[in-house]
């Protein structure tokens, strides 16, 4: 993502220098929520349409469960509609017109042409003040568009951004015609999406929309809605959008979307579904009672029902009726909308907040329970029991092992886990830290994780092993990459029955490669791994020997093949020859770091062509203080 942002910044600078605002703004930004089991894309355009904006590593708007191939959503978004100076105006961040000209996607909200108008992230472990309720903080951004120092995060993973409905105008170069015809309301939206990683809220993501009237006129008869286009399929089986579900759950009173089981050959293995709910609408410091509820569901192949002009959108939001045309047995290429209104009048400069939830579940009953949990947390002002702060740690490779050290150091920023305060506890124990858990993964930064060590305070809670702050994971294979995380756990709150709580494993993950000290490895024999190299073996699986070597991709390519030269001196060259003595390639090694006395070759020759099967020789020649070191060896490639 960093390289994308650098590229985007260069484009933005170019457009500013040229004095031209081109569609889409170069600072369009997307992030994945990955802290819990819902992997949702959020963007500073008010929707989850990362794929539509060409973000290569974000081709799916929502994956649930996170580790599955279940893809939900083309995108979702916010709809805002009102009577403004006698005109009916609606602005939408997500919508689609397939039946009338001009056709296309309604992406009417965009960030300003300002490099600071991107997505910012924060979390309760990085910034906290027990005296402040973050749900009441409305100071989000500085005047230059950067995140305010007065912003206090509400969850384990906050994403904050802002966007406007008047950035794209009738004269914006390269803007689709469908957007240039839009008449803006002068709406400014601050979006905060947030998620928690614990057993109660792991299937839920919350999204706040702070909608500001920047028009000089009142917004009268204001309606606010959430739109979603499911596009649901098990993507390893292909995509079939013609058997989507989108309906109103009469019992749970929320919108449901997913894939219809038994049709389309793209079924989800556990009948996973997604629920959408508007939890509440409020003004700063007060709740708002809006009783009007409207739902609307329509299918692309069911007739010309797509909204096209402002009056169409407003009509669909303001019918104040529950649409029961569709249910869990009727499917198609579906879309859905839930809307609430009317709020009588939002004055110029005033803000109204819409809080929504997206919840997953294995079947409808499971989604109902998770929506109910989301509503309860909203009613509780998002006061969630908090695990201790996670420790920071450092890794040091040794031969056949990794040393993990999580002693708190004076130069660390943040908060020492042992000093964590949780004011939400009922039992009165405010400083509730109990211990640490150490995990290792042999596959990726996302796990799966194996618990390799646990230490807790001697206090009558847990195992009472006594605290330690370092651990050496031994018995590992030199040259393989291993991933680690260290979490904190708290004391169970027996009064509430909650806990012990643990910090998210994904919060801080580091990796390292075991190997001996380069200063002594030069005395050992250099060897090649794997030898022989066999092309019929998947070296990307268990353990992960080969992995993508370029940013912004997850797929394995031919250039990701890997042969490693082990036990190299700190400075040397490695020349690779065919059995006939022809130089194939030459590698330069200069890394005087523990665990990095290894150099890898991708099986390409010096002309960047792949090599074939055969016997190959290597010559390692030391440099500098290792100039007297020389070794000749051989290895085999079988393709």
Protein Blocks (a to p, Z undefined) as FASTA:
>chain_A
ZZmmmmmmmmmmmmmmnopacdddfkbccdddfkbmbdcdddfehpaklmlnopaklmbf
bdcdfklcbdghjbgcddddddeehiacdddfbdcdfkbcceddddfbccdddfklccdd
ddfklpccfkbcfklpcbfbcfkopacfkbccfbfbdcdddddfklbcfklghiafklmm
pccehiacdddddddddfklmmcccdddddddfbfbdcehiacdddddfkpacfknopaf
klcccdddfklopadddddehihhlacfklpacddddfbdcdehiacddfbdcdddddfk
lojfbcfbfmlmmmmmmnopacfkbcfkbgcdddddddddddfbacehiacddddddddd
edjklmmmmmmmmmmmmmnoopacdddddddddddddehiacddfbdcfklgcjdfklpc
cfkbmnlpablcfbdcddddfkbmnbpaddfbdcdddehpajlnopafbdcdehiaehia
cdddddddddddfknopajddddfklpccdddddddfklmmmpccddddddddfkbcfkg
opafbccfbehiabdcfklgccddehiafbdcdddddfkopafbdcdddddbehiacccd
ehiafkopacdedddddddddehjllmgccdddddddZZ
